[in-house]
């Protein structure tokens, strides 16, 4: 499938039962680097079309669930190869619609394919039927497909957070209706269609829109499972919407991930300083698992801040995502830019010191796009909004702490618990990590630099329900089905 790269306009359509469906209205997707440039158009899927997509998935499920795992793996591997072949075009399209630099867009495909490959390699053992013979006969435990999965993804990693759902859902024998975010509808839809081209019609369907279409996906009785990645507030609506039909759910939500620097951390370790800067500003800070608040032991705090600014000024080069010198692109959308600006201005009003970081490579481009210069926020209170809320953008507060108990408390009092990181002597760091309420804690690194798709990923508390990645990220698309064949058919305590 050819995807127009560079300056051409890309058009995606609602995709139902292997066919593109014309829509009455379309929306334009602008380039965040230059909002006057239209990257492409995407449809407003109607409620009726969303129902049609769900029914197509329900129809396809009847035969798809009977395919063998080997057949499904074979199709998925062919899809992986097709994505590899189209990688360069996908990367350019993703970079234009999202604003992430080319290296970062490549990174997103890299993670997506790594996971899809892992899922292909792992699915047979993850879903291996267990047969146990015991004193009272035989029990069979099988992992059965669930039916129609509604996959709803966000804008920050549109391909990775769609394929994280598509691959295991299909390999486990389900069919799917994907709804990408209206902020990044193009590349995710193209990748979904590339995958769909290797599968029978109706196994993958793609709808577009926002909450209106989302509501159909989360209420329709044919949908048995919701796989959602997005904000915690949206998840509350989804939980309510899905309650009528008691749907299974995997929810990957917001975070306010802390990075904790212990007294034993070496502030002169330049590679480590570079890693924390990247953990704060990769993808312009728009990652669920980015380090969003930094706590540094008071004994090393001043020197840490000095070295941090040096490292940030070296690594952060804000510019055109297509320029290989750029490390940080624009914010994806105006709404998010204003959220981040609002938090920084609020911090300033409360007396915080705001330090701009990095170099702007092209001031004219910077002024025309949704760019924001990354900032470091110092001298704020531990309970200021910039510290306790998810900023999801290019700013980070750095705060001092005095002892382990205090920093563990500050970490755990958050309503979130997605990831965290502890930096310092390994055994000290692991000891602190064990006390933290987070789905993943990384030692001496953070964010995607410490991600391992072989292990379950998800959040404590309001950061989510369930896990993606790992064998668990495949089993989560199945129902456990127990078939009991007892030897003793009559129970002794039930009277004749
Ligand atoms: P969002 O919640 O605004 O939107 C996510 C998706 O939900 C979009 O496709 C949107 O159209 C859809 N949606 C909106 N309202 C809906 C409704 N009522 N019913 C059904 N669907 C609806 O989130 P976003 O701004 O796209 O993404 C940013 C958020 O996602 C951040 O909070 C971030 O932390 C979180 N996130 C979490 C993870 C994780 O793995 N935990 C990963 C990436 C992003």
Boltz pocket constraint, residues with backbone or C-beta under 6 A from the ligand:
constraints:
  - pocket:
      binder: B
      contacts: [[A, 152], [A, 153], [A, 154], [A, 155], [A, 156], [A, 157], [A, 161], [A, 179], [A, 180], [A, 181], [A, 182], [A, 209], [A, 210], [A, 211], [A, 212], [A, 213], [A, 214], [A, 215], [A, 218], [A, 229], [A, 230], [A, 231], [A, 232], [A, 234], [A, 235], [A, 237], [A, 238], [A, 251], [A, 252], [A, 253], [A, 254], [A, 255], [A, 287], [A, 288], [A, 289], [A, 390], [A, 392], [A, 418], [A, 459], [A, 463], [A, 464]]
      max_distance: 6.0
